[in-house]
Amino acid sequence: MKRKLVWPFDAALSAAALSIVAGALICAIKFAAYLATGSSAIFSDAVESVNNILAALVSAYAVWQSARSPDRDHPFGRGRLEYFSAGFEGGLIALAGVLILYEATPRIFTGVTLSRLDAGLALTAAGSALNAGLGWILVRVGRRRNSAALVADGMHVYSDVLTSLGLLAGLGLVRLTGWTLLDPLLAVGMALWLLYAGGRIVLGSFHRLMDRVSPATRDAVVAALAAVRRPEMILPHRLRLRETGPQLEADFHLIAPRFLTIEDLHRLELEIGRGLVAALGRPIDLLMHSDPCANEHCCACEMRNCPVRSEAQRASSLWRDYTLTADPHQGQEKILAGQSLAPSAGLRLGPGADGGPGAAN
């Protein structure tokens, strides 16, 4: 069966393909600079460019797989492959640091002979300029399309640009002073930086694979829910988010008036979903579980002319990240606006909060 690509992968795939082509060109330029000079620092820069090509290939494969529609074997799609790709890329960066240390450290003690530094510096500068443009494109497209693989690839390229700038400055000093020991020292410094940058990328990928959601994403979802708030949405709670590549999976429970029909609730869920997609600008898989209201919720219900109201509304429920993500069975605080609610506290919705009659599920 033919697999269709799903939004928003068109630009992501184009950026991944560009990364491969541009990476190969930049790698050739930097190895030409190394052959011209024999510089350990330029060699370390060229090795990092080889890593860029390998990382770009893995990133392109991850983006392509993420673009495939879910099927019976992969009901949630293949977006999590992007996090493996980002982790692999971080490992490549760290490996490049190890190889550069292996190559450069002996030269600190044995010395190095450099030649044709002018040509090497010119070629390295040209490669760095191309890298800077490529990194900007990858990070920009990756963030717009919520592609962890592309962002990691772009940050990898940016780290290469930074090390190249340091290399250019250092080799410029070598040319001016004739102190060739600075060349392997620069390479060692670049290697240590690559070990640090690679470790950070691997750690970030681990967090995403463990379904850690960034505060910015959570705040954006809470703000989007607040923007589509309607009187019949008495209290959303147990909000759970998971990022699967560019797609965001969201599910939550909603206490709603008990007289609403299944059709009413389904229509409400569709409206909420459309509002979230419009606000966040990314594909969202939304699941809403509806809980019928109980008498204790009337104090925070904004429905007018409610046929089952037992008491007047006294205030509105708080809509914050710590209330929407709370479990109403485990909290200790009221949900009335104006009362203090610590971020670590959950919610108590009334007599049924201990799981007895009237408890929200």
C-alpha positions in Angstrom: 0.0 0.0 0.0 1.3 3.4 -0.9 2.3 5.5 2.1 1.3 9.1 2.1 3.4 11.9 3.6 1.5 13.9 6.2 1.8 17.5 7.0 4.2 19.2 7.7 7.0 17.2 6.2 7.5 18.8 2.8 9.9 21.5 4.0 11.5 19.1 6.5 12.5 16.6 3.9 13.8 19.3 1.6 16.0 20.6 4.4 17.3 17.1 5.2 18.2 16.6 1.5 20.0 20.0 1.4 21.9 19.0 4.5 23.4 16.0 2.8 24.4 17.8 -0.4 25.8 20.9 1.4 27.6 18.7 3.9 29.4 16.8 1.2 30.6 20.0 -0.4 31.7 21.5 2.9 33.6 18.3 3.8 35.5 18.4 0.5 36.5 22.0 1.1 37.8 21.3 4.6 39.8 18.2 3.6 41.3 20.3 0.8 42.4 22.8 3.5 43.9 20.0 5.6 45.9 18.5 2.7 47.2 22.0 1.9 48.4 22.8 5.4 48.9 19.5 7.4 47.2 21.3 10.3 45.8 19.2 13.2 43.2 21.8 13.9 42.0 21.8 10.3 42.0 18.0 10.3 39.8 18.0 13.4 37.4 20.4 11.6 37.4 18.1 8.5 36.6 15.0 10.6 33.7 16.9 12.1 32.4 17.5 8.6 32.4 13.8 7.9 30.3 13.4 11.0 28.0 16.1 9.6 27.4 14.0 6.5 26.6 10.8 8.5 24.3 12.7 10.8 22.5 14.3 7.8 21.9 10.8 6.3 20.5 9.5 9.6 18.4 12.7 10.1 17.0 12.5 6.5 16.0 8.8 7.1 14.3 9.7 10.4 12.4 12.6 8.9 11.3 10.4 6.0 10.1 7.7 8.4 8.3 10.2 10.6 6.5 11.5 7.5 4.8 8.1 6.9 1.2 7.8 8.0 0.4 5.6 11.0 -0.6 2.0 10.2 -1.7 -1.1 12.1 1.8 -2.0 13.1 2.7 1.6 14.0 -0.6 3.1 15.3 1.2 6.2 16.7 3.4 6.7 13.7 7.2 6.6 13.6 7.9 10.1 14.9 9.9 8.9 17.9 12.6 7.7 15.5 13.7 11.4 15.3 14.8 11.2 18.9 16.9 8.1 18.2 18.3 10.1 15.3 19.2 13.1 17.5 20.8 10.8 20.1 22.8 9.1 17.4 24.0 12.4 16.1 25.0 13.5 19.6 27.0 10.2 19.8 28.7 11.0 16.5 29.7 14.4 17.8 31.2 12.9 20.9 33.0 10.3 18.9 34.5 13.0 16.7 35.9 14.6 19.9 37.5 11.3 20.9 39.1 10.9 17.5 40.4 14.4 17.4 42.0 14.0 20.9 43.6 10.8 19.7 45.1 12.6 16.6 46.0 15.9 18.3 47.4 15.0 21.7 50.6 13.3 20.5 51.4 16.4 18.3 51.6 18.5 21.5 54.8 16.6 22.3 56.2 15.8 18.9 55.5 19.1 17.2 53.9 19.9 13.9 55.0 21.5 10.6 52.5 23.7 8.9 52.5 25.0 5.3 50.3 27.1 3.0 48.3 28.5 5.9 46.9 31.3 3.8 45.2 28.8 1.4 44.0 26.7 4.4 42.5 29.6 6.2 40.7 30.8 3.0 39.2 27.4 2.4 38.2 26.9 6.0 36.5 30.3 6.1 34.5 29.5 2.9 33.4 26.2 4.4 32.4 27.9 7.7 30.3 30.5 5.8 28.4 27.7 4.0 28.0 25.8 7.3 26.5 28.9 9.0 23.9 29.2 6.3 23.1 25.5 6.4 22.8 25.5 10.2 20.4 28.4 10.2 18.1 26.7 7.6 18.1 23.4 9.5 17.3 24.9 12.9 14.7 27.3 11.5 12.8 24.6 9.5 13.2 22.1 12.4 11.7 24.4 15.0 8.9 25.4 12.6 8.1 21.7 11.9 8.8 20.5 15.4 11.5 18.1 14.1 13.9 17.0 16.7 16.2 15.4 14.1 16.5 18.6 12.0 17.1 20.8 15.1 19.8 18.4 16.3 21.3 18.4 12.9 21.3 22.2 12.8 22.8 22.5 16.2 25.5 20.0 15.2 26.3 22.2 12.2 26.3 25.3 14.5 28.8 23.7 16.8 31.0 23.0 13.8 30.8 26.7 12.8 31.8 27.8 16.3 34.8 25.5 16.4 35.7 26.6 12.9 35.7 30.3 14.0 38.0 29.4 17.0 40.2 27.5 14.6 40.5 30.5 12.2 41.3 32.8 15.1 43.9 30.4 16.4 45.6 29.7 13.1 45.7 33.4 12.4 47.7 33.7 15.6 50.0 30.8 14.5 50.6 32.6 11.2 51.4 35.9 13.0 53.5 34.5 15.8 54.9 31.3 14.3 54.0 29.4 17.5 53.0 26.0 16.0 52.2 24.4 19.3 49.0 26.4 19.3 47.7 24.2 16.5 47.3 20.9 18.4 46.2 22.8 21.5 43.4 24.3 19.4 42.4 20.8 18.2 42.3 19.6 21.8 40.1 22.5 22.8 37.7 21.7 19.9 37.6 18.1 20.9 36.6 18.9 24.5 33.8 21.2 23.2 32.5 18.5 20.9 32.4 16.0 23.8 30.3 18.6 25.7 28.0 19.4 22.8 27.4 15.7 21.9 26.6 14.8 25.5 24.0 17.6 25.7 22.3 16.3 22.6 22.3 12.7 23.8 20.8 13.9 27.1 18.1 15.9 25.4 17.2 12.9 23.2 17.0 10.7 26.3 14.5 13.1 27.9 12.3 13.1 24.8 12.3 9.3 24.6 11.2 9.3 28.3 8.2 11.5 27.2 9.5 14.6 29.0 7.5 17.5 27.7 9.0 21.0 27.7 7.4 23.7 29.9 7.0 25.8 26.7 4.9 23.1 25.0 2.8 22.5 28.1 2.2 26.3 28.6 1.2 26.6 24.9 -1.3 23.8 25.3 -2.8 25.3 28.5 -3.0 28.7 26.8 -4.7 27.2 23.7 -7.3 25.4 25.9 -8.0 28.6 27.8 -8.5 30.3 24.4 -11.3 27.9 23.4 -12.9 27.8 26.9 -16.7 27.5 26.8 -19.2 27.5 29.7 -19.8 23.8 29.4 -16.1 23.1 30.0 -16.4 23.1 33.8 -13.0 21.6 34.6 -10.4 20.0 32.4 -7.9 17.9 34.4 -5.4 15.0 34.0 -3.9 16.7 30.9 -1.2 14.4 29.5 1.1 15.3 26.6 3.5 13.3 24.6 5.5 14.5 21.6 6.0 12.0 18.8 8.2 13.8 16.4 6.3 16.7 15.0 3.0 15.4 16.2 1.7 16.2 19.7 -0.5 13.6 21.4 -2.8 15.1 24.0 -5.5 13.6 26.2 -7.4 15.0 29.2 -10.5 14.5 31.2 -13.3 17.1 31.1 -16.0 17.6 33.7 -19.0 18.6 31.7 -22.7 19.1 32.4 -24.3 15.7 32.8 -27.2 16.4 30.6 -25.1 16.9 27.4 -25.5 14.2 24.8 -22.7 12.1 23.3 -23.1 14.2 20.1 -22.7 17.4 22.0 -19.5 16.1 23.7 -18.1 14.9 20.4 -18.7 18.2 18.7 -17.0 19.9 21.6 -14.0 17.7 21.3 -13.7 18.5 17.6 -13.9 22.2 18.3 -11.2 21.9 21.0 -9.0 19.9 18.6 -9.3 22.5 15.8 -8.5 25.3 18.3 -5.4 23.5 19.5 -4.1 22.9 15.9 -4.7 26.5 15.0 -3.0 27.8 18.1 0.0 25.5 18.1 0.5 25.1 14.3 1.3 21.4 14.5 -0.5 18.1 14.1 -2.3 17.1 17.2 -3.9 13.7 18.2 -6.5 14.7 20.8 -8.5 12.3 23.0 -11.0 13.8 25.5 -12.6 11.7 28.2 -15.9 13.2 29.5 -16.9 13.1 33.2 -20.4 14.0 34.2 -20.7 16.9 36.6 -21.9 16.4 40.2 -23.6 18.9 42.5 -20.4 20.0 44.1 -19.2 21.4 40.8 -22.1 23.9 40.5 -20.1 26.5 42.5 -17.6 26.7 39.6 -19.9 26.0 36.7 -20.4 28.9 34.2 -23.5 27.4 32.4 -26.4 29.8 32.3 -30.0 28.4 32.8 -28.6 25.0 33.8 -31.5 22.6 34.4 -29.7 20.6 37.1 -27.9 23.4 39.0 -28.1 22.9 42.8 -26.4 26.2 43.8 -25.3 29.4 42.3 -21.9 29.9 40.7 -19.5 31.5 43.2 -16.3 31.7 41.1 -14.6 30.2 38.1 -12.3 27.3 38.2 -8.6 27.9 37.9 -7.0 27.0 34.5 -3.3 26.7 35.1 -0.8 24.0 34.1 -0.8 22.6 37.7 -4.6 22.4 37.8 -5.1 21.0 34.3 -2.4 18.3 34.9 -3.6 17.4 38.4 -5.4 14.3 39.5 -8.6 15.3 41.4 -8.4 12.1 43.5 -5.0 13.1 45.1 -5.2 16.8 45.8 -6.1 18.8 48.9 -7.1 22.2 47.5 -10.4 23.7 46.3 -10.8 24.7 42.7 -12.3 28.1 43.3 -10.6 31.1 41.8 -9.1 33.4 44.4 -7.9 30.7 46.7 -4.3 29.7 46.9 -3.3 26.7 44.9 0.4 25.6 45.1 1.8 24.1 41.9 2.6 20.9 43.8 -1.0 20.6 45.0 -3.7 18.7 43.2 -7.4 19.2 43.3 -10.2 18.2 45.6 -13.6 18.5 43.9 -15.9 17.8 46.8 -17.4 14.9 48.7 -16.5 12.4 45.9 -12.8 13.3 45.8 -11.9 10.2 47.8 -13.2 8.0 45.0 -16.7 7.6 46.5 -20.0 8.6 44.8 -19.7 11.7 42.7 -15.9 11.3 42.2 -14.6 12.4 38.8 -12.8 9.6 36.9 
